[in-house]
Amino acid sequence: MIIKDAEYVKDLFDPKIQYISANVDGQVWQIPIDLENRFYKEVKKQVDAGTLTIADAKDINNEVEIK
């Protein structure tokens, strides 16, 4: 499994991390943070091995204008 461009994602109204967005084998996936999820298991394995880094979540409140 080739995983690239991994990034934590926050919800607009909840500051907690919701999932990881990543390119997995050429497709963008929203990977739930769940130890039972096979994609999350692989992300964790690669992070632990030092071959993948997950970028911090963007500050959505600074990027979206709420009216």
N, C-alpha and C positions, 0 to 999 in steps of 0.2 A: 504494500500500500504506500503510494507516494503522497505525502501530506506537505503542503506548502501554504504560506500566507495565513497562518493560524492567528486568530485574534479573539480575545474575549469580547463579548457583546453585552451591554447593559440595556435595560428597558428604559424608555423615556421617563417613566414615572416611578421607577424603583431602582435605587442605586446598586442593587445586588447584581452580580454577574448572572446572566440568564443562560448563555450557551457559548460555544466556541464556533466562530465562522472560519472555515478552512477550505482550501482547494484540495480535494481528495481525488487522485487519479484523473485530474482534469475537470472535475465538476465541483462547484461550490456547494458545501453542505453546512447546515446548522447542526452542530453536534451537541447534544445535551450533556451536561455534566452529570454523568450517571455511570458508576462503576460496572454496571451490567451491559452498557452499550458497547458494541464491538469497535466502533469508531473511536469512542473516548478511550477505551483500553489501549488502542494503538497509539493515539496521541500521547497518552501518559507514558507508554513504553518508550516512545521516541524522545520525549522530554527528559525522562529519567536517564536515557542513554546519551543525552547531550546533542542529539542530532536534529532537534526541533525546538524552537523557541516560540512561545505564545506571546504576541504583542498585547500590551495593556489595552483595555477598553477605551474607546474615544469618549470624551466628555460630550455626550449628546446635547446637554442643555446649552452648550456654547455653540453648537452647530445648527440647532433648530430654533427658529423664532416661533414662540408660542403666543398666539393672539387671543 
